[in-house]
Amino acid sequence: MSTEAESVLRLAQVKREIREAEHTLEKLLTQIAQARSEERLGALYWMVLENERLYTELHDQNLRAVREADSAHAALEQAVRVAETDPLTQLPNRIVLWDRLTHELELAKRNSTPLAVLFLDLNDFKKTNDQLGHEVGDRLLLHVAGVLKATLRASDTVCRIGGDEFVIIAENVPSDGVGRLISKIVAAVARPWTVAGTVLTQGVSIGASNFPADGDQAEDLVRKADAAMYLVKLAARTTTRGGERGGPMPSARLYGPR
């Protein structure tokens, strides 16, 4: 074989080897690209899982925060209710009395409307407690609280300020209407009711003050209503000693000392 023929064959062999090498390289590059793509997809997959985990954790934390906030808010509301409510009768207590009376006085001044304050005390409550026991006394206070709420308007405020004493704030009640309101309350409380097998007829002493005739300050109106109630109770005791009292007082002195 001539040298030229050998060169042609050798060249063809080299070209085949180059094509095979290129093919092998192409396959390697494809495999490398696939490996890199799978690695990237794997990293992306774990990133998605981590994001989902973080989102779930954040969502749970938000729910816990909302529940804790709701719980704290409910606890605060409950604490406020407890602080402002008489534990036995569930009526507003003296804290609410001063706040509500101050507010109602401001409205009455602004609108030039009358406002009545009634101070109510149960007659012979200590005797009832001593003779029938404190449980009956508590049930009596609950009964009177229920009667007062049922007798008065929804716009009126009834507070128990301690013991057997109640204060009523009645808006838009003029001076000449206070006596009728007192008589209505006295009659309602005096209706016989039965407790522990005993029929009781409860009397009350009520004193009243009125805005604007008796002042424009909450403390003055409550003080004058309290003083008026004391005069009513004193008059009832005097009548009893004189042998002329035949039942609960049907009326009350309307205004305390000026």
C-alpha positions as CSV (number, residue, x, y, z in Angstrom):
1,M,0.0,0.0,0.0
2,S,1.3,3.3,-0.9
3,T,2.1,6.0,1.6
4,E,-0.7,8.2,0.3
5,A,-3.3,5.5,0.8
6,E,-2.1,4.9,4.3
7,S,-2.4,8.6,5.0
8,V,-6.0,8.6,3.8
9,L,-6.9,5.6,5.9
10,R,-5.2,7.2,8.9
11,L,-7.1,10.4,8.4
12,A,-10.4,8.6,8.3
13,Q,-9.6,6.8,11.5
14,V,-8.7,10.0,13.3
15,K,-12.0,11.6,12.1
16,R,-14.0,8.6,13.5
17,E,-12.2,8.8,16.8
18,I,-12.9,12.6,16.9
19,R,-16.6,11.9,16.2
20,E,-16.8,9.3,18.9
21,A,-15.0,11.6,21.3
22,E,-17.4,14.4,20.5
23,H,-20.4,12.0,20.9
24,T,-19.0,10.9,24.3
25,L,-18.4,14.5,25.3
26,E,-21.9,15.4,24.3
27,K,-23.3,12.6,26.4
28,L,-21.2,13.6,29.4
29,L,-22.3,17.2,29.0
30,T,-26.0,16.1,28.9
31,Q,-25.5,14.0,32.0
32,I,-23.8,16.8,33.8
33,A,-26.7,19.2,32.8
34,Q,-29.2,16.7,34.0
35,A,-27.4,16.2,37.3
36,R,-27.2,19.9,37.8
37,S,-30.9,20.3,36.9
38,E,-31.9,17.6,39.4
39,E,-29.8,19.2,42.1
40,R,-31.4,22.5,41.4
41,L,-34.8,21.0,41.5
42,G,-34.0,19.2,44.7
43,A,-32.8,22.4,46.3
44,L,-35.9,24.1,45.1
45,Y,-38.1,21.3,46.4
46,W,-36.6,21.6,49.9
47,M,-36.9,25.3,49.7
48,V,-40.6,25.0,49.0
49,L,-41.0,22.5,51.9
50,E,-39.1,24.9,54.2
51,N,-41.3,27.8,53.1
52,E,-44.4,25.8,53.8
53,R,-43.1,24.8,57.2
54,L,-42.3,28.5,58.1
55,Y,-45.7,29.6,56.8
56,T,-47.4,27.0,58.9
57,E,-45.4,27.9,62.0
58,L,-46.2,31.6,61.4
59,H,-49.9,30.9,61.0
60,D,-49.9,28.9,64.2
61,Q,-48.1,31.7,66.0
62,N,-50.6,34.2,64.7
63,L,-53.5,32.0,65.9
64,R,-51.9,31.6,69.3
65,A,-51.4,35.4,69.5
66,V,-55.0,36.0,68.6
67,R,-56.3,33.5,71.1
68,E,-54.0,35.0,73.8
69,A,-55.2,38.5,72.9
70,D,-58.9,37.4,73.0
71,S,-58.3,35.6,76.3
72,A,-56.5,38.7,77.8
73,H,-59.3,40.9,76.5
74,A,-62.0,38.6,78.0
75,A,-60.1,38.5,81.3
76,L,-59.9,42.3,81.4
77,E,-63.6,42.6,80.6
78,Q,-64.4,40.1,83.4
79,A,-62.2,42.0,85.8
80,V,-64.0,45.2,85.0
81,R,-67.4,43.6,85.4
82,V,-66.3,42.2,88.8
83,A,-65.0,45.5,89.9
84,E,-68.2,47.3,88.9
85,T,-70.8,44.7,90.0
86,D,-72.3,43.9,93.4
87,P,-71.4,40.2,93.8
88,L,-74.8,39.3,95.4
89,T,-77.4,41.1,93.4
90,Q,-75.3,41.6,90.2
91,L,-76.4,45.3,90.3
92,P,-73.9,48.0,89.5
93,N,-72.0,49.0,92.6
94,R,-71.0,52.4,94.0
95,I,-68.1,52.8,91.5
96,V,-70.7,52.7,88.7
97,L,-73.0,55.0,90.7
98,W,-70.6,57.9,90.7
99,D,-69.6,57.4,87.0
100,R,-73.2,57.0,85.8
101,L,-74.5,59.9,87.9
102,T,-71.8,62.2,86.8
103,H,-72.5,61.3,83.2
104,E,-76.3,61.7,83.6
105,L,-75.8,65.1,85.3
106,E,-73.8,66.3,82.3
107,L,-76.5,65.3,80.0
108,A,-79.2,66.9,82.2
109,K,-77.2,70.1,82.3
110,R,-76.7,70.1,78.5
111,N,-80.3,69.3,77.7
112,S,-81.9,71.3,80.6
113,T,-83.8,68.2,81.8
114,P,-84.5,67.2,85.4
115,L,-82.8,64.3,87.2
116,A,-83.9,62.5,90.3
117,V,-81.7,60.6,92.8
118,L,-83.4,58.2,95.2
119,F,-81.7,56.7,98.3
120,L,-83.5,53.5,99.4
121,D,-83.0,51.6,102.7
122,L,-84.8,48.4,103.8
123,N,-86.8,48.7,107.0
124,D,-85.8,46.3,109.8
125,F,-83.3,44.4,107.7
126,K,-81.1,43.6,110.6
127,K,-84.1,42.1,112.4
128,T,-84.8,39.9,109.4
129,N,-81.2,38.7,109.3
130,D,-81.2,38.0,113.1
131,Q,-84.5,36.1,113.1
132,L,-84.4,34.3,109.8
133,G,-80.7,34.0,109.1
134,H,-78.3,35.6,106.6
135,E,-79.3,33.3,103.8
136,V,-82.9,34.6,104.0
137,G,-81.4,38.1,104.2
138,D,-79.4,37.6,101.0
139,R,-82.5,36.2,99.3
140,L,-84.4,39.3,100.5
141,L,-81.8,41.6,98.9
142,L,-82.0,39.6,95.7
143,H,-85.8,39.9,95.7
144,V,-85.7,43.7,96.2
145,A,-83.1,44.1,93.5
146,G,-85.3,42.1,91.1
147,V,-88.4,44.2,92.1
148,L,-86.5,47.5,91.5
149,K,-85.3,46.4,88.1
150,A,-88.8,45.3,87.1
151,T,-90.4,48.4,88.4
152,L,-88.1,51.1,87.0
153,R,-87.4,52.0,83.4
154,A,-84.6,50.5,81.4
155,S,-83.0,54.0,81.2
156,D,-82.9,54.2,85.0
157,T,-79.9,53.0,87.0
158,V,-80.2,50.9,90.2
159,C,-77.1,50.5,92.3
160,R,-76.5,48.6,95.5
161,I,-73.9,50.6,97.4
162,G,-73.7,48.2,100.4
163,G,-75.7,46.4,103.1
164,D,-79.4,47.1,102.5
165,E,-78.9,50.4,100.7
166,F,-79.7,51.1,97.1
167,V,-79.4,54.3,95.0
168,I,-81.5,54.9,92.0
169,I,-80.8,57.4,89.2
170,A,-84.0,58.4,87.3
171,E,-83.5,60.6,84.3
172,N,-86.0,63.2,83.1
173,V,-88.1,63.0,86.3
174,P,-89.4,66.4,87.4
175,S,-89.8,67.4,91.0
176,D,-93.5,66.9,91.0
177,G,-93.0,63.3,89.6
178,V,-90.6,62.1,92.3
179,G,-93.4,61.4,94.8
180,R,-95.3,59.2,92.4
181,L,-92.1,57.3,91.6
182,I,-91.4,56.7,95.2
183,S,-94.9,55.5,95.9
184,K,-94.7,53.1,93.0
185,I,-91.4,51.6,94.3
186,V,-92.8,51.4,97.9
187,A,-95.9,49.6,96.7
188,A,-93.9,47.2,94.5
189,V,-91.4,46.2,97.2
190,A,-94.2,45.8,99.8
191,R,-96.1,43.1,97.9
192,P,-96.0,39.9,100.0
193,W,-93.6,37.2,98.9
194,T,-92.6,33.8,100.3
195,V,-89.1,32.7,101.3
196,A,-88.2,29.6,103.2
197,G,-91.9,29.0,103.9
198,T,-92.3,32.4,105.5
199,V,-94.5,35.2,104.0
200,L,-92.7,38.5,104.2
201,T,-93.9,42.0,103.5
202,Q,-90.9,44.3,103.2
203,G,-91.1,48.0,103.9
204,V,-88.6,50.6,102.6
205,S,-87.6,54.1,103.4
206,I,-86.8,56.3,100.4
207,G,-85.4,59.8,100.3
208,A,-84.8,61.8,97.1
209,S,-83.1,64.8,95.7
210,N,-83.6,66.4,92.3
211,F,-81.5,68.3,89.8
212,P,-81.6,71.3,89.4
213,A,-83.5,72.1,92.6
214,D,-81.1,70.4,95.0
215,G,-77.8,71.0,93.3
216,D,-75.7,70.2,90.3
217,Q,-73.0,68.0,91.8
218,A,-73.3,64.2,92.2
219,E,-72.0,64.2,95.8
220,D,-74.6,66.8,96.8
221,L,-77.5,65.0,95.3
222,V,-76.6,61.6,96.9
223,R,-75.9,63.3,100.3
224,K,-79.2,65.1,100.2
225,A,-81.1,62.0,99.2
226,D,-79.4,60.0,102.0
227,A,-80.3,62.7,104.5
228,A,-83.9,62.7,103.3
229,M,-84.0,58.9,103.6
230,Y,-82.8,59.2,107.2
231,L,-85.6,61.6,108.0
232,V,-88.2,59.2,106.5
233,K,-86.8,56.3,108.6
234,L,-86.8,58.5,111.7
235,A,-90.4,59.5,111.1
236,A,-91.4,55.9,110.6
237,R,-89.8,54.9,114.0
238,T,-91.6,57.8,115.7
239,T,-94.9,56.7,114.2
240,T,-94.2,53.1,115.3
241,R,-93.5,54.2,118.9
242,G,-96.7,56.2,118.8
243,G,-98.7,53.1,117.9
244,E,-100.0,54.6,114.6
245,R,-98.0,52.8,112.0
246,G,-99.9,50.2,110.2
247,G,-97.5,49.1,107.4
248,P,-94.8,50.2,105.0
249,M,-94.4,54.0,104.6
250,P,-96.5,54.9,101.5
251,S,-94.6,58.1,100.9
252,A,-91.3,59.8,101.6
253,R,-89.8,63.2,102.2
254,L,-88.6,64.4,98.8
255,Y,-85.7,66.6,99.6
256,G,-83.0,66.6,102.2
257,P,-81.6,69.6,104.0
258,R,-80.4,72.4,101.7
